Amino acid sequence: MKFRFFSILLVLSEFRIDRFLRYVNFMKHGLARGLYIIFLGTLMFGQEGIVEIIVGAIVIALGVLYIIVGRKMKYKVEGED
């Protein structure tokens, strides 16, 4: 149940809804969003079943990838001065 709630928060932040992002300002930054996705992956490990564990590992990998890409894009934008 808690996984669904946190997943809905992630979906709302991906759509960049300003009303929502006002309350969860940290979701505007790539590092924080990547850490949040990793947090969602760890929640999946609490579920029962091998499928949930595999999905959790994939979500954690996506979170790490999100952090890496977010950092690269940050450096690219800063370098365009």
N, C-alpha and C positions, 0 to 999 in steps of 0.2 A: 504494500500500500504506500509506504513512504517513498519507494522508488518511483512510483507514478507521479507523485506530487513534485519531486525534484526534477523529473523528466519534463513535466509541463513547464516548470520554470525555465529550463534550458531552451525549450521550443519558443517560448515567449521572448526570450532574449535574442534568439536567432532572427526573429522577425523585426527586431529593433523597434519595438513599440515603446515610444517615449514615456508614456504614462507608467509603464511597467519599469523601465530602466531607471526612472527617478528613484525608485525604492531599492533597487539592487544595482547600484552604480558600479560595483566591481565587475559586473558582467560585460562592461564596455571594453575591458582590457584583455588581450590575448592570453597573457600568463594566468590571470585569475580564472578565465573561462576554461583554459586547459586543466588547471588544478580542479575545477569544479567537475569537469568531465571524468577525471581520474577518480574523484570522490564517488561519482555515480557508478563507475566500474567496480569500486570496492563494495558498494552496496549490493551489487549483483552476486558477489561471492557469498553473501549471507543467505542467498536463496538455496533451495535444495535442488539438486540435479546437475548432471554434467553439462547440459546445454546452457544453463545459467552461468556456470563457471567459465565456459568457453566464451560466451557473450561478454562476460565481465572482463576477461583478458583482452578481448578485441576492443572494448570501450576504453580500457586503460591505455592500450596502444594508440588509439585515436587521440586520447587526451595528451599523451606525450608528443604525438605528431602535431597537434594543434599548438602546443607550446613552442615547438621548434619552428614551425612556419610563422607563427605570430612574432617570434623574435627576429626572424629573417626579414619579415615585412617591415617591422619597426626600424631596423637598421637601413633598409632600402629607402623608406620615407624620410628618415633623418638625413640621409646622404644626398637627397635631392635639393638641398638648400640652395 
